Amino acid sequence: MTSEMSQGDPMAAETIKPAQGEGSGSPDLQARLVQRSIPVLAAMASQILVGPRVLTVALVLISLAVSGLLVFRSMDTTATDRALVVTGSALVGLVLLGLLLALVPAGLTARSWVLGVALGELVIIFATLRVELPGPTRRWSGAIRTRGLGWYVAGVVVLAAAVGLSVGSTVHTDAAPVAISVQAEQGTQYSVAVSSGKVRGPLTVVETSAGGSRVLRSGVVVGPGNSTVVALQPGITGQVKVELEKQTAKGRSTLAHLSFIIP
Amino acid sequence: MTLSPAAPDLLADESTRTPRRSLRRIGGLDRVAGITATLVGTQAVTSLLGFIFWTIAAHRFTVSSIGVASDATSTMQLLGSLGMLGFGTLLISRLPAVAFDRRRVLVRSCLVVVALASAMLGIVVAASVGLLPSGGLRAVAATPADGALFAVGVALTGVTLVVDQAVLTAGSGLVQLERNTVASTAKIGFLIALSLDHQHGGMAIYLSWVLGTVVSLPVVALRTRNPVVIRRPRWLDRAALRGTWRDAASHHVLNLALQAPLMLFPVIITVSASTRSTGYFTTALLLSGFVFILPYAVSIGLFAASDGEHASMRARMRLTIPFGIAASLAADAVLIPLAPVILRIFGSGYALHGVTALRLIVLAGLPFVIKDHFVALRRVEARPGAAARLILITSILEVAAAVVGARLDGTTGLCLVWLGLMYIEAVFFGAILFREMRRPSGTVTNRSPAEVVVREVDPGGQLTGQAVMAEPAHPGPDPLPVAPAPPAVTRPSSRLGPVFFLMSLGVGVEALAAVAGNATVTPAGVDALFWAGLVLIFGPAAVTVVSPRVTRGVRLGAVVVLGLLLQISRYALFPTQFVFHDELAHANTLRLIQLSHGLFSANPLLPVSSYYPGLELVTDAIHGLTGLDNRGSAMVVLLLCRIVMTLGLYLGLERITGSGRIAAIASVCYVCNEQYLFFNSQYSYQSLALPLALFAVYLLLRLPATSSLRWRSMLLPFATVAAITVSHHLTAALLAVALCAWALVERRVRGRTPLGRAVAQTGALSVASVLAWAFIPGNPVRTYLGQIATTAGDAVTAFVERKQSHALFDAGGYRTPTWEIIVSVGSELLVVTCMVLALRSVWRHRTWRTGSLALLLCLLSVIWPIVPAGHLTGATSEVTDRASGFVFLGVGFVVASWLELSGRWRRSDRVGSRWRILLGGGLLVAFVGQTILGSGPQWAQTPGSFLVSSDSRSVDKANLAAAHWEAAHLPTGSRIIADRDASLLAGSIGGLYPVTHVADGINGSAILLSPTWTAADRTLVRRLRIAYVVIDLRDATGLPREGIYYESGEYDQNRTSPVPLSALTKLNAVAGVTRIYDNGSLVIYDVRAIEGAS
């Protein structure tokens, strides 16, 4: 069996060694520590001070990217190995951090996750202080190429379109049917709600009791965000039905009904 | 390969007048772009002017005249196309290679033939229309003069169609645009003039059309006049046509075959559906023409600008194909959402009934790009016959598929089946294109009229030889220097892009399967799309890894993309909701963690999952950190898991074998395991634990081989083992066993080594942590695994004693399609054969000597037979199916090692190609067959209409609506009883506590399934403290697909008929029970009033 490791693999060739940095505690390292900690600290501050959710998420993502990049560049191996170690370590770290957070009084909340991850990131930043991040002028070689980029862009567009198409179809299919339900109980006042995920109607809400049938509401049209609430008289026993107003060969079509004793 | 020296365009007089530098540029992509732009421009201009023409005609002529003219012009264009005899495209390919002074003669000779043929067709039709019973077409032969006019019009149409294509070899195609603009404008002028002259017949309109065409011809003559004075020019030369007939016929067949399917589709719909449907479809087809024109124009531009040089054309295709695809996608992005709006222009009926057809048809723009490029390539290579044969076959298949689709589901069925076939064709033609694009090809250099020097270039770009091919000398101006073509062979890494794109198309087809399933298209159609999509995803990756000329990076990329896209394909099918049993059970654990902010809350749906919450913790972390909803967070987590699993497997195997190729092939073999696609892609604990186990092994393999390991090196492996321990019981246990075995083997084979010590330490930690976690208070894992083992053991005993059998294929009232049985059995036989050969090879070559882990993998592969053997009973099949995720690690390793040693498929000659085709086909059969075995029946594979107790097919709008109502209106944690799927949704979405036998120890199924309400039911309600009962009335419509309505051991489990509706509605008559929710299918009863219930 022959090794292919050295056969023209750009990623295998790309092994970036950690910088041999300056002495510990030098002003440069201190400045680097501050710079790299800024997004982490900002994320923590935003979470503690209940900043806008979007801001917190953005800061968290930036700080995750920074710490991920630091771990990535701290290893003296191929890019694919580093990608695996970073991703795998992140999963392992989150599982163990979750166990830890479950033990603290605050428990597992968005806030505790942000703060816990931020603390972990600070540890990473401190441990990888000597690792240099690529400057804006550094030329990426090997890992990123623009050649053939069109294929990737086209592929991603296809994937996005596929998921979009599927989501649209599923959302349309899963729209809730017409339903009738007990809506509220305030004292002796009962009411029923008629709802639907799609526009349906006109419908009739009919109350049937020992005394006969009575139309509670007709011409009801329901749809997304547009349910109809019908108050019931207290003290009767019977059913409340939702019927399609359109007459069919078999008579009116009952879509759903409730049966209960109204106190 | 035919290479011709670049010769100046005879027709392109501007080319001879333009400075050389500019010509060089025109000879490249600029010229392709120019021709494409002018073709599209011509379409736009003629459409606009045509609209004006017919509007004026409508105002100045009677309706019947318009009808006559419309029929006559349509027939004229059809006959003109037929009368071209393929000379248009023939001239594009031939002219650049023809001597300068002979070009005009050739063109003229061709035009005369076309004119005669077209005129003949016109005369025949004019003479025949009298036989028609009625219709506007009879007017074309009302008088001899009209008949002659009609024939002249047909002849002119044929001539202009050929001229329009021939002039594309000249410059940027502006001549064609100019001619058409002049013709269309002149037609309008003549129309007005004739109407002012009180000519109101339909043939007057036709005459204006003919006159406009006549006026436009001098434009071509002027713009292509010969700058070189040729003595004694010949007007016609029959000899010029010698040897062209065969190619012309091939071009003609090719052109007709390309057009035929779209022309026949309306007829098919008329026959299969109705004329009304045809109207909607034809309108959609008309609109989609604006999408299809671009790929067609690009390919014609490429063809015309190539001047017969396929080397440079291949280089240009690397840009034009992505461009065409991007343009088609952009057009799709506009047309798909705006389809109803655009169709409303034609009327509300079109917007309502034509929208699906339009949306589906426009998706064909993308495969058309590939197909048109293939045709262009073959034309440039002077192989129109080869292309014609293939296109003819595909066109026949398309028509046949359209007939089948239309019979299955009318217009939608036609579109779906045709579209599926088009995408399969795109893969086929795409594979040919990519092979051609990467083929070592000659680069033409230093060409003179007398000779062509061809450099033979190897894949690495090294010059390997030269050949001098004699070409006939041409008199005329100096030959043009050829623009330096890009290297004929791309860098290997760029090959992943097309592979990725093709595989993405597979996900697109999966999405179409989801759409078709949601639209309740016939199962066969959905099934076809589903498997076509999977083949599209798997096929290119399999081909790539067995290809001998790709780098490690490309192989690795293909393997990673395969893993990711197979995962994404699951979201394409079920994008918004967890739908499988285990997914919903784990979603409930996640909900409980988010509700309690802690661990170990009781999850009645799968009690053990609360004690192995690794997956849910990571999901909650993503949810907390990013704000994504649970489904989105789960998607991110599972994609990360796929990355870790694929990279861990590949890099681990690469470290063991030292070969990226073995690692890649083994990884693809691993994808073939039964559980990979369906089970290990679900939101379930092993989907995290298995990748982490591979990660742990990889971490141990990458430890430095120093005598003493630093504790820091062991930190991550230890942490990974700890994470696995709290993520999945079985994986953690198997990993512990595997690590201990590895340590023992390492000790036995190599003695005391640092690796052996590290593995032993990790194994010891793994054993300790697994045991410690199993014994934490409340962890039901021992009972859970014990029950599984007992059940499996009982099943084996019963099978041995012939008391129990298990249907291998047809279960739950479902009949497995024959092809699925054949492929499944075939794949099992294939795996058996490969395993026998592989193990023999492993034995002969002592493959295990590669290392202790290699030996362990060989041993693991030996136990593979238990996987298929487990299918003999239902209980054991669940266990052994799960084991396939582990066992296939060994299978992949030994099979890949064997293939690497066999070596014949790696040869770069024809024999190697055949072996690679065999290998790719074998992998595909194994993948499809094993996936069928692991996925269960067809109804479980794709979305579709509701089926009773079928997990993914039971999670429908009615069940979801009830669950969401429960979440909004019932107190969180209320105890309910419901059938299997309503329970899963009530827990994971509704926030309730579904009572289950496995969690509560009491079988409450009689409350749901007993025929009448009894005191025993009342007692059950009290004992189980049930507050609400959820009933799915549809349970009465069929037997449960999963074999149970509620839970194993339920009331009257061995029933042969569905539960009666009276059993499901019995609570309506029970005093104290209130029916509080009804959506027509799901009914919720409040039973709190029953005495003793809380």
Boltz contact constraints between the chains, C-beta under 6 A:
constraints:
  - contact:
      token1: [A, 1]
      token2: [B, 657]
      max_distance: 6.0
  - contact:
      token1: [A, 1]
      token2: [B, 658]
      max_distance: 6.0
  - contact:
      token1: [A, 1]
      token2: [B, 659]
      max_distance: 6.0
  - contact:
      token1: [A, 3]
      token2: [B, 658]
      max_distance: 6.0
  - contact:
      token1: [A, 4]
      token2: [B, 552]
      max_distance: 6.0
  - contact:
      token1: [A, 4]
      token2: [B, 659]
      max_distance: 6.0
  - contact:
      token1: [A, 4]
      token2: [B, 660]
      max_distance: 6.0
  - contact:
      token1: [A, 4]
      token2: [B, 661]
      max_distance: 6.0
  - contact:
      token1: [A, 8]
      token2: [B, 551]
      max_distance: 6.0
  - contact:
      token1: [A, 9]
      token2: [B, 551]
      max_distance: 6.0
  - contact:
      token1: [A, 9]
      token2: [B, 552]
      max_distance: 6.0
  - contact:
      token1: [A, 9]
      token2: [B, 553]
      max_distance: 6.0
  - contact:
      token1: [A, 11]
      token2: [B, 553]
      max_distance: 6.0
  - contact:
      token1: [A, 53]
      token2: [B, 627]
      max_distance: 6.0
  - contact:
      token1: [A, 57]
      token2: [B, 626]
      max_distance: 6.0
  - contact:
      token1: [A, 57]
      token2: [B, 627]
      max_distance: 6.0
  - contact:
      token1: [A, 60]
      token2: [B, 625]
      max_distance: 6.0
  - contact:
      token1: [A, 84]
      token2: [B, 647]
      max_distance: 6.0
  - contact:
      token1: [A, 87]
      token2: [B, 640]
      max_distance: 6.0
  - contact:
      token1: [A, 87]
      token2: [B, 643]
      max_distance: 6.0
  - contact:
      token1: [A, 87]
      token2: [B, 644]
      max_distance: 6.0
  - contact:
      token1: [A, 88]
      token2: [B, 644]
      max_distance: 6.0
  - contact:
      token1: [A, 88]
      token2: [B, 695]
      max_distance: 6.0
  - contact:
      token1: [A, 91]
      token2: [B, 618]
      max_distance: 6.0
  - contact:
      token1: [A, 92]
      token2: [B, 719]
      max_distance: 6.0
  - contact:
      token1: [A, 92]
      token2: [B, 720]
      max_distance: 6.0
  - contact:
      token1: [A, 92]
      token2: [B, 723]
      max_distance: 6.0
  - contact:
      token1: [A, 94]
      token2: [B, 618]
      max_distance: 6.0
  - contact:
      token1: [A, 94]
      token2: [B, 621]
      max_distance: 6.0
  - contact:
      token1: [A, 95]
      token2: [B, 614]
      max_distance: 6.0
  - contact:
      token1: [A, 95]
      token2: [B, 617]
      max_distance: 6.0
  - contact:
      token1: [A, 95]
      token2: [B, 618]
      max_distance: 6.0
  - contact:
      token1: [A, 95]
      token2: [B, 723]
      max_distance: 6.0
  - contact:
      token1: [A, 96]
      token2: [B, 723]
      max_distance: 6.0
  - contact:
      token1: [A, 98]
      token2: [B, 617]
      max_distance: 6.0
  - contact:
      token1: [A, 102]
      token2: [B, 598]
      max_distance: 6.0
  - contact:
      token1: [A, 102]
      token2: [B, 599]
      max_distance: 6.0
  - contact:
      token1: [A, 107]
      token2: [B, 597]
      max_distance: 6.0
  - contact:
      token1: [A, 107]
      token2: [B, 598]
      max_distance: 6.0
  - contact:
      token1: [A, 108]
      token2: [B, 593]
      max_distance: 6.0
  - contact:
      token1: [A, 108]
      token2: [B, 597]
      max_distance: 6.0
  - contact:
      token1: [A, 108]
      token2: [B, 620]
      max_distance: 6.0
  - contact:
      token1: [A, 109]
      token2: [B, 597]
      max_distance: 6.0
  - contact:
      token1: [A, 110]
      token2: [B, 624]
      max_distance: 6.0
  - contact:
      token1: [A, 113]
      token2: [B, 621]
      max_distance: 6.0
  - contact:
      token1: [A, 113]
      token2: [B, 624]
      max_distance: 6.0
  - contact:
      token1: [A, 113]
      token2: [B, 625]
      max_distance: 6.0
  - contact:
      token1: [A, 147]
      token2: [B, 494]
      max_distance: 6.0
  - contact:
      token1: [A, 148]
      token2: [B, 494]
      max_distance: 6.0
  - contact:
      token1: [A, 148]
      token2: [B, 497]
      max_distance: 6.0
  - contact:
      token1: [A, 150]
      token2: [B, 322]
      max_distance: 6.0
  - contact:
      token1: [A, 151]
      token2: [B, 322]
      max_distance: 6.0
  - contact:
      token1: [A, 151]
      token2: [B, 497]
      max_distance: 6.0
  - contact:
      token1: [A, 151]
      token2: [B, 498]
      max_distance: 6.0
  - contact:
      token1: [A, 151]
      token2: [B, 501]
      max_distance: 6.0
  - contact:
      token1: [A, 152]
      token2: [B, 497]
      max_distance: 6.0
  - contact:
      token1: [A, 154]
      token2: [B, 322]
      max_distance: 6.0
  - contact:
      token1: [A, 154]
      token2: [B, 325]
      max_distance: 6.0
  - contact:
      token1: [A, 154]
      token2: [B, 326]
      max_distance: 6.0
  - contact:
      token1: [A, 154]
      token2: [B, 501]
      max_distance: 6.0
  - contact:
      token1: [A, 155]
      token2: [B, 500]
      max_distance: 6.0
  - contact:
      token1: [A, 155]
      token2: [B, 501]
      max_distance: 6.0
  - contact:
      token1: [A, 155]
      token2: [B, 504]
      max_distance: 6.0
  - contact:
      token1: [A, 157]
      token2: [B, 329]
      max_distance: 6.0
  - contact:
      token1: [A, 158]
      token2: [B, 504]
      max_distance: 6.0
  - contact:
      token1: [A, 158]
      token2: [B, 505]
      max_distance: 6.0
  - contact:
      token1: [A, 158]
      token2: [B, 508]
      max_distance: 6.0
  - contact:
      token1: [A, 159]
      token2: [B, 504]
      max_distance: 6.0
  - contact:
      token1: [A, 159]
      token2: [B, 507]
      max_distance: 6.0
  - contact:
      token1: [A, 162]
      token2: [B, 507]
      max_distance: 6.0
  - contact:
      token1: [A, 162]
      token2: [B, 508]
      max_distance: 6.0
  - contact:
      token1: [A, 162]
      token2: [B, 511]
      max_distance: 6.0
  - contact:
      token1: [A, 162]
      token2: [B, 572]
      max_distance: 6.0
  - contact:
      token1: [A, 165]
      token2: [B, 511]
      max_distance: 6.0
  - contact:
      token1: [A, 166]
      token2: [B, 511]
      max_distance: 6.0
  - contact:
      token1: [A, 166]
      token2: [B, 514]
      max_distance: 6.0
  - contact:
      token1: [A, 166]
      token2: [B, 572]
      max_distance: 6.0
  - contact:
      token1: [A, 166]
      token2: [B, 575]
      max_distance: 6.0
  - contact:
      token1: [A, 167]
      token2: [B, 575]
      max_distance: 6.0
  - contact:
      token1: [A, 169]
      token2: [B, 515]
      max_distance: 6.0
  - contact:
      token1: [A, 169]
      token2: [B, 518]
      max_distance: 6.0
  - contact:
      token1: [A, 170]
      token2: [B, 575]
      max_distance: 6.0
  - contact:
      token1: [A, 170]
      token2: [B, 576]
      max_distance: 6.0
  - contact:
      token1: [A, 173]
      token2: [B, 518]
      max_distance: 6.0
  - contact:
      token1: [A, 174]
      token2: [B, 957]
      max_distance: 6.0
  - contact:
      token1: [A, 174]
      token2: [B, 960]
      max_distance: 6.0
  - contact:
      token1: [A, 176]
      token2: [B, 957]
      max_distance: 6.0
  - contact:
      token1: [A, 176]
      token2: [B, 961]
      max_distance: 6.0
  - contact:
      token1: [A, 177]
      token2: [B, 957]
      max_distance: 6.0
  - contact:
      token1: [A, 177]
      token2: [B, 958]
      max_distance: 6.0
  - contact:
      token1: [A, 177]
      token2: [B, 1079]
      max_distance: 6.0
  - contact:
      token1: [A, 177]
      token2: [B, 1080]
      max_distance: 6.0
  - contact:
      token1: [A, 179]
      token2: [B, 1079]
      max_distance: 6.0
  - contact:
      token1: [A, 180]
      token2: [B, 1078]
      max_distance: 6.0
  - contact:
      token1: [A, 181]
      token2: [B, 1077]
      max_distance: 6.0
  - contact:
      token1: [A, 182]
      token2: [B, 1076]
      max_distance: 6.0
  - contact:
      token1: [A, 255]
      token2: [B, 1080]
      max_distance: 6.0
  - contact:
      token1: [A, 256]
      token2: [B, 1078]
      max_distance: 6.0
  - contact:
      token1: [A, 256]
      token2: [B, 1079]
      max_distance: 6.0
  - contact:
      token1: [A, 256]
      token2: [B, 1080]
      max_distance: 6.0
  - contact:
      token1: [A, 257]
      token2: [B, 1078]
      max_distance: 6.0
  - contact:
      token1: [A, 258]
      token2: [B, 1075]
      max_distance: 6.0
  - contact:
      token1: [A, 258]
      token2: [B, 1078]
      max_distance: 6.0
  - contact:
      token1: [A, 259]
      token2: [B, 1068]
      max_distance: 6.0
  - contact:
      token1: [A, 259]
      token2: [B, 1075]
      max_distance: 6.0
  - contact:
      token1: [A, 260]
      token2: [B, 1074]
      max_distance: 6.0
